[in-house]
């Protein structure tokens, strides 16, 4: 019942850093494209924060990739 | 026609000012020295010291100035606001991560203020029971505090509500070396 404890919550893995570097974008540039603070991009890249679906779609679009190529559930490969 | 043009100019000026404020709040680096984890720990200690220390000193010395208390509280509140990029002041300036963290801080602050007030009431009740047991005069508080002490009490309560959300934000700050990967 209720929410799972934080350590049991499913985490979202991502390839933002890799794809961002490949696209030649800084964190700040990507953050500006998706209208968030650049630190938020850092938190997402490090897996410390799982973005909303809207933000995940915006990031994928900014990186020119389908969302499933950028995000996955931890333990699953793309 | 001229009025419309004036309105348009004012609208454009307003939008430009909003965008400028938004950009400053999100990307300011002048106050980054307040935003890393060690700075947040230090700021939390100073805030707690001011909030509880000055009224505690007043209890013992009776010579503290309420204006000193107000001034010190205002300084730590402004520093806390800068430290969290005004996350509690305007929804439109913060993104979804900051909003999630802000909401968590509000939840924690609500609980902690309840605990602090509950603990204070428990202390009063305990003193009443203790006095009744030892002196036969429990729960007979005259509340004849001097007006200066009442002022300190009111300032403390206002300070508690103003600061607790910042103390509940958490000590994790922005990475100190992130500027290296920022650009």
gemmi code that builds the backbone of each chain (N, CA, C; Angstrom):
import gemmi

chains = {
    "A": [
        ("UNK", (0.847, -1.198, 0.000), (0.000, 0.000, 0.000), (0.888, 1.255, 0.000)),
        ("UNK", (0.410, 2.328, -0.634), (1.146, 3.583, -0.612), (2.370, 3.559, -1.502)),
        ("UNK", (3.192, 4.602, -1.335), (4.387, 4.709, -2.161), (5.464, 3.765, -1.692)),
        ("UNK", (6.287, 3.343, -2.656), (7.438, 2.517, -2.283), (8.454, 3.394, -1.571)),
        ("UNK", (9.255, 2.797, -0.658), (10.354, 3.569, -0.080), (11.283, 4.052, -1.194)),
        ("UNK", (11.963, 5.178, -0.918), (12.766, 5.796, -1.971), (13.804, 4.830, -2.577)),
        ("UNK", (14.417, 3.998, -1.699), (15.470, 3.123, -2.216), (14.902, 2.010, -3.095)),
        ("UNK", (13.569, 1.794, -3.017), (12.943, 0.750, -3.836), (12.306, 1.309, -5.101)),
        ("UNK", (12.253, 2.645, -5.216), (11.617, 3.235, -6.389), (12.424, 2.936, -7.637)),
        ("UNK", (11.714, 2.715, -8.742), (12.414, 2.458, -9.995), (13.055, 3.750, -10.479)),
        ("UNK", (14.310, 3.623, -10.868), (15.027, 4.810, -11.309), (15.088, 4.843, -12.828)),
        ("UNK", (15.229, 6.049, -13.332), (15.282, 6.237, -14.778), (16.732, 6.470, -15.190)),
        ("UNK", (17.213, 5.590, -16.069), (18.565, 5.774, -16.600), (18.466, 6.647, -17.851)),
        ("UNK", (19.552, 7.320, -18.169), (19.493, 8.159, -19.377), (20.865, 8.290, -20.023)),
        ("UNK", (20.837, 8.716, -21.277), (22.082, 8.911, -22.041), (22.242, 10.379, -22.425)),
        ("UNK", (21.709, 11.253, -21.561), (21.713, 12.686, -21.915), (23.130, 13.217, -22.118)),
        ("UNK", (24.019, 12.900, -21.170), (25.373, 13.470, -21.232), (26.071, 13.058, -22.525)),
        ("UNK", (25.949, 11.764, -22.818), (26.596, 11.245, -24.030), (26.026, 11.914, -25.289)),
        ("UNK", (24.702, 11.982, -25.359), (24.061, 12.553, -26.550), (24.264, 14.071, -26.611)),
        ("UNK", (24.296, 14.701, -25.450), (24.515, 16.148, -25.399), (25.918, 16.486, -25.902)),
        ("UNK", (26.905, 15.705, -25.439), (28.280, 15.945, -25.893), (28.410, 15.695, -27.391)),
        ("UNK", (27.729, 14.640, -27.845), (27.782, 14.324, -29.288), (27.171, 15.459, -30.113)),
        ("UNK", (26.156, 16.102, -29.540), (25.501, 17.206, -30.259), (26.232, 18.530, -30.056)),
        ("UNK", (27.292, 18.512, -29.224), (28.055, 19.739, -28.979), (27.309, 20.761, -28.147)),
        ("UNK", (26.430, 20.268, -27.277), (25.649, 21.188, -26.429), (26.204, 21.202, -25.011)),
        ("UNK", (26.292, 22.393, -24.428), (26.630, 22.482, -23.001), (25.360, 22.236, -22.191)),
        ("UNK", (25.534, 22.021, -20.878), (24.351, 21.876, -20.015), (23.476, 23.127, -20.091)),
        ("UNK", (24.163, 24.277, -20.086), (23.427, 25.535, -20.126), (22.606, 25.648, -21.410)),
        ("UNK", (23.229, 25.253, -22.541), (22.524, 25.362, -23.831), (21.307, 24.436, -23.854)),
        ("UNK", (21.490, 23.208, -23.341), (20.361, 22.276, -23.307), (19.282, 22.784, -22.351)),
        ("UNK", (19.732, 23.306, -21.199), (18.774, 23.829, -20.215), (17.956, 24.970, -20.821)),
        ("UNK", (18.622, 25.842, -21.579), (17.899, 26.954, -22.217), (16.869, 26.447, -23.218)),
        ("UNK", (17.235, 25.377, -23.944), (16.309, 24.831, -24.949), (15.056, 24.252, -24.312)),
        ("UNK", (15.202, 23.668, -23.117), (14.036, 22.999, -22.495), (13.489, 23.804, -21.312)),
        ("UNK", (14.024, 25.010, -21.117), (13.500, 25.953, -20.120), (13.587, 25.436, -18.686)),
        ("UNK", (14.756, 24.926, -18.317), (15.006, 24.595, -16.911), (16.353, 25.185, -16.495)),
        ("UNK", (16.652, 25.130, -15.207), (17.949, 25.586, -14.718), (19.003, 24.556, -15.100)),
        ("UNK", (20.230, 25.018, -15.389), (21.240, 24.061, -15.859), (21.590, 23.002, -14.814)),
        ("UNK", (21.414, 23.363, -13.517), (21.671, 22.363, -12.474), (20.702, 21.196, -12.579)),
        ("UNK", (19.479, 21.492, -13.030), (18.470, 20.428, -13.156), (18.915, 19.395, -14.193)),
        ("UNK", (19.539, 19.877, -15.275), (20.078, 18.941, -16.271), (21.136, 18.052, -15.603)),
        ("UNK", (21.978, 18.661, -14.759), (23.006, 17.888, -14.042), (22.385, 16.823, -13.149)),
        ("UNK", (21.344, 17.195, -12.400), (20.683, 16.224, -11.516), (20.091, 15.066, -12.325)),
        ("UNK", (19.511, 15.387, -13.493), (18.912, 14.331, -14.326), (20.018, 13.433, -14.893)),
        ("UNK", (21.094, 14.055, -15.383), (22.192, 13.268, -15.960), (22.767, 12.295, -14.935)),
        ("UNK", (22.880, 12.753, -13.693), (23.464, 11.888, -12.653), (22.450, 10.916, -12.068)),
        ("UNK", (21.221, 10.945, -12.547), (20.193, 10.024, -12.055), (19.656, 10.401, -10.689)),
        ("UNK", (19.906, 11.644, -10.267), (19.430, 12.077, -8.948), (17.989, 12.575, -9.011)),
        ("UNK", (17.511, 12.804, -10.212), (16.138, 13.280, -10.371), (15.558, 12.704, -11.657)),
        ("UNK", (14.356, 12.142, -11.545), (13.666, 11.614, -12.731), (12.714, 12.685, -13.256)),
        ("UNK", (12.912, 13.111, -14.504), (12.101, 14.229, -15.016), (10.660, 13.805, -15.294)),
        ("UNK", (9.795, 14.795, -15.399), (8.408, 14.527, -15.795), (8.403, 14.069, -17.254)),
        ("UNK", (7.295, 13.494, -17.669), (7.173, 13.038, -19.061), (7.349, 14.211, -20.020)),
        ("UNK", (6.770, 15.350, -19.668), (6.867, 16.538, -20.542), (8.328, 16.945, -20.719)),
        ("UNK", (9.057, 17.011, -19.588), (10.464, 17.418, -19.673), (11.293, 16.368, -20.413)),
        ("UNK", (10.992, 15.079, -20.182), (11.714, 14.014, -20.891), (11.507, 14.150, -22.400)),
        ("UNK", (10.281, 14.435, -22.811), (9.997, 14.598, -24.243), (10.703, 15.831, -24.804)),
        ("UNK", (10.724, 16.917, -24.013), (11.403, 18.143, -24.465), (12.905, 17.891, -24.649)),
        ("UNK", (13.493, 17.182, -23.675), (14.939, 16.906, -23.747), (15.246, 16.033, -24.967)),
        ("UNK", (14.422, 15.014, -25.165), (14.630, 14.119, -26.312), (14.551, 14.894, -27.619)),
        ("UNK", (13.569, 15.788, -27.685), (13.406, 16.597, -28.904), (14.616, 17.501, -29.110)),
        ("UNK", (15.082, 18.118, -28.003), (16.237, 19.019, -28.104), (17.484, 18.266, -28.551)),
        ("UNK", (17.570, 16.984, -28.176), (18.736, 16.178, -28.552), (18.521, 15.488, -29.909)),
        ("UNK", (17.339, 15.642, -30.477), (17.046, 15.067, -31.790), (16.958, 13.560, -31.770)),
        ("UNK", (16.490, 13.008, -30.646), (16.407, 11.544, -30.519), (15.012, 11.154, -30.032)),
        ("UNK", (14.559, 9.936, -30.386), (13.303, 9.466, -29.788), (13.494, 9.240, -28.289)),
        ("UNK", (12.437, 9.431, -27.533), (12.557, 9.406, -26.075), (13.121, 8.082, -25.560)),
        ("UNK", (12.790, 6.978, -26.241), (13.270, 5.674, -25.757), (14.768, 5.496, -25.971)),
        ("UNK", (15.361, 6.333, -26.832), (16.821, 6.286, -27.018), (17.534, 7.078, -25.925)),
        ("UNK", (16.812, 7.955, -25.297), (17.428, 8.826, -24.274), (17.175, 8.288, -22.866)),
        ("UNK", (15.956, 7.826, -22.615), (15.587, 7.371, -21.267), (15.190, 5.896, -21.267)),
        ("UNK", (15.488, 5.234, -20.161), (15.021, 3.856, -19.981), (14.924, 3.585, -18.491)),
        ("UNK", (14.177, 2.559, -18.142), (14.162, 2.167, -16.733), (15.499, 1.528, -16.412)),
        ("UNK", (16.029, 1.816, -15.237), (17.348, 1.299, -14.864), (17.339, -0.230, -14.920)),
        ("UNK", (18.373, -0.798, -15.536), (18.446, -2.249, -15.658), (17.957, -2.745, -16.997)),
        ("UNK", (17.260, -1.881, -17.738), (16.813, -2.250, -19.078), (17.688, -1.520, -20.086)),
        ("UNK", (18.002, -2.178, -21.169), (18.805, -1.487, -22.191), (17.896, -0.969, -23.282)),
        ("UNK", (18.371, 0.053, -24.016), (17.565, 0.623, -25.104), (17.595, -0.263, -26.338)),
    ],
    "B": [
        ("UNK", (-4.480, 55.709, -31.341), (-3.389, 55.017, -32.043), (-2.092, 55.158, -31.263)),
        ("UNK", (-1.871, 56.416, -30.835), (-0.652, 56.671, -30.080), (-0.643, 55.941, -28.738)),
        ("UNK", (-1.891, 55.858, -28.127), (-2.034, 55.160, -26.855), (-1.654, 53.691, -27.011)),
        ("UNK", (-2.141, 53.089, -28.110), (-1.837, 51.687, -28.355), (-0.330, 51.473, -28.477)),
        ("UNK", (0.279, 52.379, -29.192), (1.719, 52.283, -29.368), (2.440, 52.385, -28.018)),
        ("UNK", (1.935, 53.284, -27.173), (2.526, 53.430, -25.836), (2.333, 52.140, -25.036)),
        ("UNK", (1.104, 51.582, -25.122), (0.819, 50.327, -24.415), (1.727, 49.203, -24.906)),
        ("UNK", (1.885, 49.161, -26.209), (2.745, 48.115, -26.787), (4.176, 48.252, -26.278)),
        ("UNK", (4.611, 49.517, -26.229), (5.985, 49.738, -25.745), (6.113, 49.308, -24.292)),
        ("UNK", (5.089, 49.653, -23.493), (5.112, 49.279, -22.070), (5.071, 47.759, -21.902)),
        ("UNK", (4.214, 47.099, -22.747), (4.136, 45.637, -22.704), (5.492, 45.018, -23.003)),
        ("UNK", (6.111, 45.543, -24.047), (7.415, 45.007, -24.449), (8.442, 45.219, -23.340)),
        ("UNK", (8.368, 46.405, -22.728), (9.291, 46.720, -21.630), (9.055, 45.765, -20.444)),
        ("UNK", (7.763, 45.519, -20.143), (7.407, 44.604, -19.057), (7.910, 43.196, -19.324)),
        ("UNK", (7.716, 42.742, -20.564), (8.173, 41.386, -20.930), (9.685, 41.282, -20.824)),
        ("UNK", (10.356, 42.356, -21.254), (11.824, 42.374, -21.210), (12.307, 42.333, -19.757)),
        ("UNK", (11.623, 43.122, -18.907), (11.996, 43.150, -17.484), (11.759, 41.787, -16.844)),
        ("UNK", (10.592, 41.153, -17.151), (10.289, 39.819, -16.617), (11.361, 38.818, -17.035)),
        ("UNK", (11.699, 38.866, -18.340), (12.702, 37.927, -18.857), (14.045, 38.157, -18.180)),
        ("UNK", (14.366, 39.438, -17.938), (15.632, 39.764, -17.275), (15.684, 39.225, -15.861)),
        ("UNK", (14.584, 39.415, -15.120), (14.517, 38.913, -13.738), (14.622, 37.390, -13.735)),
        ("UNK", (13.855, 36.761, -14.636), (13.848, 35.297, -14.737), (15.265, 34.779, -15.024)),
        ("UNK", (15.923, 35.427, -15.974), (17.274, 35.003, -16.341), (18.232, 35.192, -15.172)),
        ("UNK", (18.084, 36.317, -14.446), (18.980, 36.569, -13.311), (18.768, 35.523, -12.212)),
        ("UNK", (17.488, 35.243, -11.910), (17.199, 34.280, -10.834), (17.761, 32.907, -11.187)),
        ("UNK", (17.575, 32.506, -12.429), (18.001, 31.154, -12.821), (19.499, 31.021, -13.004)),
        ("UNK", (20.127, 32.065, -13.532), (21.518, 31.904, -13.952), (22.533, 32.742, -13.188)),
        ("UNK", (22.083, 33.481, -12.173), (23.013, 34.311, -11.421), (24.162, 33.472, -10.857)),
        ("UNK", (25.373, 33.972, -11.003), (26.505, 33.255, -10.420), (27.224, 34.114, -9.381)),
        ("UNK", (26.788, 35.361, -9.210), (27.432, 36.264, -8.246), (27.321, 35.691, -6.817)),
        ("UNK", (26.180, 35.094, -6.530), (25.952, 34.578, -5.174), (26.142, 33.060, -5.085)),
        ("UNK", (26.891, 32.481, -6.016), (27.119, 31.034, -5.967), (27.856, 30.596, -4.706)),
        ("UNK", (28.606, 31.534, -4.095), (29.323, 31.206, -2.852), (28.339, 30.865, -1.720)),
        ("UNK", (27.066, 31.207, -1.913), (26.040, 30.881, -0.908), (25.328, 29.573, -1.219)),
        ("UNK", (25.604, 29.009, -2.395), (24.726, 27.943, -2.899), (25.341, 26.555, -2.846)),
        ("UNK", (26.609, 26.428, -2.479), (27.182, 25.083, -2.399), (26.866, 24.460, -1.031)),
        ("UNK", (27.137, 23.171, -0.908), (26.744, 22.448, 0.319), (27.413, 22.996, 1.591)),
        ("UNK", (28.736, 23.223, 1.595), (29.341, 23.777, 2.824), (28.718, 25.126, 3.216)),
        ("UNK", (28.439, 25.960, 2.216), (27.826, 27.267, 2.513), (26.433, 27.089, 3.078)),
        ("UNK", (25.687, 26.114, 2.571), (24.325, 25.885, 3.081), (24.359, 25.365, 4.517)),
        ("UNK", (25.347, 24.520, 4.818), (25.475, 24.032, 6.204), (25.768, 25.216, 7.131)),
        ("UNK", (26.733, 26.053, 6.711), (27.106, 27.215, 7.525), (25.919, 28.165, 7.696)),
        ("UNK", (25.200, 28.377, 6.607), (24.038, 29.278, 6.646), (22.950, 28.717, 7.569)),
        ("UNK", (22.766, 27.395, 7.535), (21.768, 26.764, 8.422), (22.180, 26.961, 9.884)),
        ("UNK", (23.469, 26.777, 10.174), (23.949, 26.943, 11.558), (23.770, 28.393, 12.022)),
        ("UNK", (24.121, 29.337, 11.139), (23.976, 30.754, 11.498), (22.497, 31.093, 11.710)),
        ("UNK", (21.634, 30.563, 10.823), (20.191, 30.851, 10.930), (19.634, 30.334, 12.252)),
        ("UNK", (19.999, 29.085, 12.607), (19.529, 28.504, 13.869), (20.095, 29.304, 15.045)),
        ("UNK", (21.369, 29.696, 14.918), (22.002, 30.488, 15.972), (21.284, 31.802, 16.210)),
        ("UNK", (20.923, 32.470, 15.105), (20.212, 33.758, 15.232), (18.809, 33.537, 15.778)),
        ("UNK", (18.088, 32.575, 15.191), (16.678, 32.362, 15.555), (16.514, 31.984, 17.030)),
        ("UNK", (17.381, 31.068, 17.501), (17.238, 30.592, 18.888), (18.214, 31.274, 19.848)),
        ("UNK", (19.386, 31.649, 19.317), (20.445, 32.163, 20.188), (20.134, 33.523, 20.792)),
        ("UNK", (19.616, 34.430, 19.968), (19.367, 35.795, 20.477), (18.271, 35.807, 21.546)),
        ("UNK", (17.114, 35.134, 21.325), (16.125, 35.104, 22.424), (16.637, 34.354, 23.649)),
        ("UNK", (17.481, 33.333, 23.448), (18.059, 32.616, 24.595), (18.958, 33.556, 25.389)),
        ("UNK", (19.751, 34.354, 24.652), (20.621, 35.329, 25.315), (19.785, 36.354, 26.077)),
        ("UNK", (18.659, 36.742, 25.480), (17.770, 37.701, 26.145), (17.236, 37.138, 27.472)),
        ("UNK", (16.929, 35.833, 27.462), (16.415, 35.203, 28.682), (17.410, 35.323, 29.836)),
        ("UNK", (18.697, 35.180, 29.477), (19.713, 35.175, 30.525), (20.265, 36.559, 30.847)),
        ("UNK", (20.407, 37.387, 29.802), (21.077, 38.672, 30.052), (20.103, 39.847, 30.164)),
        ("UNK", (18.925, 39.716, 29.518), (17.900, 40.776, 29.543), (18.409, 42.095, 28.970)),
        ("UNK", (19.432, 42.029, 28.147), (19.904, 43.303, 27.593), (20.087, 43.256, 26.077)),
        ("UNK", (19.423, 42.270, 25.440), (19.505, 42.211, 23.976), (18.497, 43.195, 23.383)),
        ("UNK", (18.835, 43.690, 22.197), (17.907, 44.614, 21.534), (17.019, 43.841, 20.561)),
        ("UNK", (15.705, 44.144, 20.608), (14.814, 43.473, 19.659), (15.128, 43.902, 18.228)),
        ("UNK", (15.679, 45.107, 18.067), (16.049, 45.563, 16.723), (17.244, 44.788, 16.193)),
        ("UNK", (18.133, 44.404, 17.093), (19.254, 43.539, 16.682), (18.703, 42.206, 16.182)),
        ("UNK", (17.717, 41.679, 16.929), (17.100, 40.403, 16.565), (16.432, 40.502, 15.184)),
        ("UNK", (15.650, 41.571, 15.000), (14.952, 41.750, 13.718), (15.967, 41.901, 12.580)),
        ("UNK", (16.983, 42.721, 12.816), (18.000, 42.958, 11.783), (18.737, 41.683, 11.408)),
        ("UNK", (19.145, 40.905, 12.428), (19.881, 39.664, 12.169), (18.993, 38.665, 11.424)),
        ("UNK", (17.713, 38.594, 11.813), (16.789, 37.684, 11.115), (16.616, 38.088, 9.652)),
        ("UNK", (16.479, 39.401, 9.415), (16.306, 39.865, 8.033), (17.523, 39.503, 7.178)),
        ("UNK", (18.715, 39.663, 7.769), (19.935, 39.344, 7.015), (19.962, 37.856, 6.648)),
        ("UNK", (19.684, 36.965, 7.625), (19.763, 35.529, 7.301), (18.638, 35.112, 6.345)),
        ("UNK", (17.480, 35.774, 6.449), (16.385, 35.434, 5.524), (16.766, 35.815, 4.082)),
        ("UNK", (17.364, 36.996, 3.921), (17.783, 37.417, 2.571), (18.856, 36.472, 2.026)),
        ("UNK", (19.820, 36.091, 2.893), (20.866, 35.156, 2.450), (20.255, 33.806, 2.064)),
        ("UNK", (19.273, 33.350, 2.851), (18.609, 32.082, 2.524), (17.853, 32.186, 1.198)),
        ("UNK", (17.191, 33.308, 0.970), (16.458, 33.497, -0.297), (17.422, 33.408, -1.487)),
        ("UNK", (18.573, 34.096, -1.354), (19.571, 34.062, -2.431), (20.108, 32.647, -2.618)),
        ("UNK", (20.283, 31.943, -1.500), (20.875, 30.610, -1.534), (20.021, 29.608, -2.307)),
        ("UNK", (18.706, 29.767, -2.248), (17.819, 28.819, -2.961), (17.187, 29.455, -4.200)),
        ("UNK", (17.795, 30.535, -4.680), (17.324, 31.221, -5.895), (15.847, 31.598, -5.808)),
        ("UNK", (15.442, 32.113, -4.661), (14.077, 32.632, -4.460), (12.990, 31.591, -4.776)),
        ("UNK", (13.310, 30.315, -4.497), (12.386, 29.229, -4.865), (11.031, 29.339, -4.169)),
        ("UNK", (10.982, 30.028, -3.013), (9.715, 30.118, -2.281), (8.928, 31.392, -2.622)),
        ("UNK", (9.486, 32.202, -3.506), (8.874, 33.513, -3.735), (8.014, 33.611, -4.980)),
        ("UNK", (8.366, 32.865, -6.027), (7.600, 33.008, -7.259), (7.651, 31.713, -8.063)),
        ("UNK", (6.487, 31.105, -8.260), (6.402, 29.845, -9.008), (6.962, 29.957, -10.421)),
        ("UNK", (6.774, 31.136, -11.029), (7.118, 31.244, -12.442), (8.629, 31.198, -12.680)),
        ("UNK", (9.414, 31.410, -11.621), (10.871, 31.444, -11.801), (11.526, 30.074, -11.647)),
        ("UNK", (10.793, 29.087, -11.139), (11.453, 27.824, -10.827), (11.003, 26.712, -11.765)),
        ("UNK", (11.891, 25.736, -11.956), (11.545, 24.623, -12.842), (11.008, 23.453, -12.011)),
        ("UNK", (10.728, 22.326, -12.679), (10.013, 21.242, -11.986), (10.847, 20.592, -10.886)),
        ("UNK", (12.179, 20.519, -11.049), (13.013, 19.949, -9.978), (12.957, 20.841, -8.739)),
        ("UNK", (13.124, 22.157, -8.974), (13.095, 23.093, -7.845), (11.720, 23.102, -7.175)),
        ("UNK", (10.664, 22.948, -8.004), (9.305, 22.921, -7.452), (9.104, 21.686, -6.565)),
        ("UNK", (9.650, 20.549, -7.011), (9.534, 19.314, -6.222), (10.270, 19.482, -4.884)),
        ("UNK", (11.457, 20.082, -4.962), (12.248, 20.268, -3.747), (11.581, 21.283, -2.808)),
        ("UNK", (10.999, 22.325, -3.411), (10.299, 23.323, -2.606), (9.096, 22.700, -1.893)),
        ("UNK", (8.333, 21.875, -2.620), (7.155, 21.249, -2.005), (7.558, 20.323, -0.857)),
        ("UNK", (8.670, 19.611, -1.041), (9.166, 18.734, 0.026), (9.569, 19.570, 1.240)),
        ("UNK", (10.197, 20.732, 0.958), (10.611, 21.618, 2.063), (9.397, 22.117, 2.841)),
        ("UNK", (8.314, 22.476, 2.114), (7.090, 22.921, 2.793), (6.527, 21.809, 3.678)),
        ("UNK", (6.501, 20.573, 3.162), (5.976, 19.440, 3.957), (6.786, 19.254, 5.230)),
        ("UNK", (8.128, 19.266, 5.061), (9.018, 19.081, 6.226), (8.843, 20.223, 7.229)),
        ("UNK", (8.773, 21.453, 6.691), (8.661, 22.622, 7.577), (7.372, 22.553, 8.387)),
        ("UNK", (6.287, 22.154, 7.727), (4.978, 22.039, 8.391), (5.081, 21.060, 9.564)),
        ("UNK", (5.707, 19.914, 9.300), (5.855, 18.906, 10.362), (6.752, 19.426, 11.487)),
        ("UNK", (7.861, 20.054, 11.105), (8.829, 20.485, 12.122), (8.281, 21.615, 12.983)),
        ("UNK", (7.548, 22.544, 12.374), (6.948, 23.622, 13.172), (5.950, 23.012, 14.159)),
        ("UNK", (5.194, 22.001, 13.689), (4.264, 21.307, 14.585), (4.998, 20.667, 15.755)),
        ("UNK", (6.142, 20.034, 15.441), (6.928, 19.386, 16.511), (7.478, 20.418, 17.497)),
        ("UNK", (7.987, 21.540, 16.962), (8.575, 22.569, 17.827), (7.503, 23.169, 18.748)),
        ("UNK", (6.338, 23.482, 18.173), (5.254, 24.052, 18.991), (4.748, 23.006, 19.981)),
        ("UNK", (4.638, 21.752, 19.516), (4.217, 20.665, 20.415), (5.189, 20.491, 21.574)),
        ("UNK", (6.490, 20.560, 21.246), (7.507, 20.409, 22.292), (7.424, 21.560, 23.291)),
        ("UNK", (7.176, 22.780, 22.781), (7.066, 23.938, 23.679), (5.865, 23.783, 24.611)),
        ("UNK", (4.742, 23.314, 24.053), (3.547, 23.110, 24.885), (3.782, 22.001, 25.905)),
        ("UNK", (4.485, 20.936, 25.469), (4.794, 19.831, 26.388), (5.659, 20.332, 27.540)),
        ("UNK", (6.595, 21.237, 27.212), (7.469, 21.804, 28.246), (6.651, 22.605, 29.271)),
        ("UNK", (5.711, 23.393, 28.742), (4.851, 24.181, 29.632), (4.026, 23.249, 30.531)),
        ("UNK", (3.469, 22.179, 29.904), (2.649, 21.233, 30.667), (3.494, 20.528, 31.721)),
        ("UNK", (4.704, 20.117, 31.317), (5.591, 19.421, 32.251), (5.929, 20.329, 33.432)),
        ("UNK", (6.220, 21.595, 33.128), (6.544, 22.539, 34.202), (5.358, 22.697, 35.148)),
        ("UNK", (4.140, 22.728, 34.533), (2.932, 22.851, 35.350), (2.761, 21.663, 36.269)),
        ("UNK", (2.959, 20.456, 35.682), (2.817, 19.233, 36.491), (3.897, 19.192, 37.571)),
        ("UNK", (5.121, 19.547, 37.180), (6.238, 19.532, 38.115), (5.982, 20.502, 39.272)),
        ("UNK", (5.507, 21.708, 38.902), (5.256, 22.713, 39.946), (4.140, 22.255, 40.887)),
        ("UNK", (3.121, 21.596, 40.281), (2.003, 21.139, 41.113), (2.491, 20.067, 42.084)),
        ("UNK", (3.352, 19.174, 41.562), (3.845, 18.080, 42.414), (4.754, 18.607, 43.524)),
        ("UNK", (5.598, 19.583, 43.168), (6.588, 20.028, 44.149), (6.105, 21.197, 45.006)),
        ("UNK", (5.275, 22.051, 44.422), (4.865, 23.250, 45.160), (3.360, 23.354, 45.378)),
        ("UNK", (2.617, 22.428, 44.731), (1.160, 22.496, 44.838), (0.574, 23.668, 44.090)),
        ("UNK", (1.302, 24.131, 43.093), (0.787, 25.309, 42.378), (0.900, 25.142, 40.859)),
        ("UNK", (0.581, 23.954, 40.409), (0.715, 23.687, 38.978), (-0.247, 24.499, 38.140)),
        ("UNK", (0.168, 24.777, 36.893), (-0.646, 25.497, 35.909), (-1.125, 26.866, 36.402)),
        ("UNK", (-0.326, 27.493, 37.228), (-0.738, 28.834, 37.654), (0.233, 29.871, 37.104)),
        ("UNK", (0.273, 29.930, 35.803), (1.159, 30.891, 35.177), (0.502, 32.265, 35.148)),
        ("UNK", (1.242, 33.238, 35.522), (0.672, 34.581, 35.482), (0.945, 35.261, 34.140)),
        ("UNK", (1.882, 34.701, 33.360), (2.250, 35.289, 32.073), (2.574, 36.771, 32.212)),
        ("UNK", (3.291, 37.110, 33.244), (3.610, 38.520, 33.444), (4.977, 38.871, 32.852)),
        ("UNK", (5.169, 38.367, 31.662), (6.413, 38.694, 30.981), (6.463, 40.186, 30.680)),
        ("UNK", (7.651, 40.720, 30.731), (7.803, 42.131, 30.350), (7.486, 42.270, 28.864)),
        ("UNK", (7.046, 43.459, 28.455), (6.637, 43.640, 27.059), (7.791, 43.361, 26.102)),
        ("UNK", (9.017, 43.667, 26.508), (10.164, 43.404, 25.642), (10.280, 41.915, 25.367)),
        ("UNK", (10.010, 41.086, 26.386), (10.086, 39.647, 26.181), (8.963, 39.149, 25.279)),
        ("UNK", (7.799, 39.742, 25.406), (6.709, 39.395, 24.485), (7.115, 39.730, 23.059)),
        ("UNK", (7.771, 40.895, 22.874), (8.233, 41.261, 21.540), (9.192, 40.211, 20.995)),
        ("UNK", (10.107, 39.757, 21.852), (11.041, 38.711, 21.426), (10.282, 37.441, 21.043)),
        ("UNK", (9.254, 37.115, 21.821), (8.474, 35.908, 21.529), (7.765, 36.033, 20.183)),
        ("UNK", (7.158, 37.202, 19.925), (6.468, 37.401, 18.644), (7.464, 37.355, 17.478)),
        ("UNK", (8.599, 38.014, 17.664), (9.605, 38.028, 16.589), (10.103, 36.603, 16.333)),
        ("UNK", (10.263, 35.830, 17.432), (10.712, 34.442, 17.286), (9.722, 33.639, 16.444)),
        ("UNK", (8.426, 33.786, 16.739), (7.411, 33.008, 16.005), (7.417, 33.392, 14.524)),
        ("UNK", (7.487, 34.703, 14.256), (7.533, 35.156, 12.854), (8.800, 34.628, 12.177)),
        ("UNK", (9.924, 34.715, 12.887), (11.195, 34.215, 12.352), (11.154, 32.712, 12.107)),
        ("UNK", (10.515, 31.988, 13.038), (10.402, 30.527, 12.894), (9.654, 30.173, 11.612)),
        ("UNK", (8.507, 30.848, 11.384), (7.729, 30.557, 10.176), (8.461, 31.012, 8.915)),
        ("UNK", (9.202, 32.117, 9.011), (9.909, 32.630, 7.827), (11.116, 31.767, 7.468)),
        ("UNK", (11.801, 31.232, 8.477), (13.061, 30.525, 8.227), (12.922, 29.015, 8.069)),
        ("UNK", (11.884, 28.424, 8.679), (11.844, 26.967, 8.741), (11.811, 26.322, 7.357)),
        ("UNK", (11.142, 26.971, 6.398), (11.086, 26.371, 5.057), (12.479, 26.332, 4.405)),
        ("UNK", (13.300, 27.335, 4.728), (14.659, 27.332, 4.173), (15.513, 26.270, 4.869)),
        ("UNK", (15.303, 26.115, 6.190), (16.049, 25.092, 6.920), (15.614, 23.700, 6.460)),
        ("UNK", (14.358, 23.577, 5.999), (13.840, 22.287, 5.537), (14.172, 22.010, 4.071)),
        ("UNK", (14.734, 22.981, 3.389), (15.130, 22.812, 1.981), (16.202, 21.729, 1.873)),
        ("UNK", (17.005, 21.581, 2.907), (18.093, 20.597, 2.885), (19.425, 21.285, 2.705)),
        ("UNK", (20.472, 20.569, 3.062), (21.789, 21.209, 3.008), (22.480, 21.001, 1.667)),
        ("UNK", (21.905, 20.141, 0.830), (22.551, 19.884, -0.453), (22.478, 21.129, -1.332)),
        ("UNK", (23.630, 21.595, -1.734), (23.671, 22.801, -2.547), (24.023, 22.495, -3.985)),
        ("UNK", (24.275, 23.553, -4.722), (24.675, 23.368, -6.107), (26.152, 23.001, -6.147)),
        ("UNK", (26.553, 22.094, -7.057), (27.963, 21.673, -7.113), (28.886, 22.876, -7.311)),
        ("UNK", (29.987, 22.897, -6.519), (30.893, 24.051, -6.591), (31.616, 24.137, -7.927)),
        ("UNK", (31.916, 22.963, -8.516), (32.733, 22.980, -9.730), (31.901, 22.832, -10.980)),
        ("UNK", (30.606, 22.978, -10.863), (29.763, 22.737, -12.024), (29.995, 23.751, -13.127)),
        ("UNK", (30.559, 24.913, -12.760), (30.797, 25.919, -13.795), (31.754, 25.374, -14.863)),
        ("UNK", (32.558, 24.365, -14.469), (33.492, 23.788, -15.426), (32.755, 23.059, -16.554)),
        ("UNK", (31.586, 22.495, -16.220), (30.839, 21.760, -17.253), (29.622, 22.534, -17.727)),
        ("UNK", (29.520, 23.758, -17.188), (28.329, 24.547, -17.520), (28.331, 24.973, -18.986)),
        ("UNK", (29.511, 25.358, -19.457), (29.562, 25.879, -20.832), (30.274, 24.927, -21.772)),
    ],
}
model = gemmi.Model(1)
for chain_id, residues in chains.items():
    chain = gemmi.Chain(chain_id)
    for i, (resn, *xyz) in enumerate(residues, 1):
        res = gemmi.Residue()
        res.name, res.seqid = resn, gemmi.SeqId(i, " ")
        for name, pos in zip(("N", "CA", "C"), xyz):
            atom = gemmi.Atom()
            atom.name, atom.element = name, gemmi.Element(name[0])
            atom.pos, atom.b_iso = gemmi.Position(*pos), 0.0
            res.add_atom(atom)
        chain.add_residue(res)
    model.add_chain(chain)
structure = gemmi.Structure()
structure.add_model(model)
structure.setup_entities()
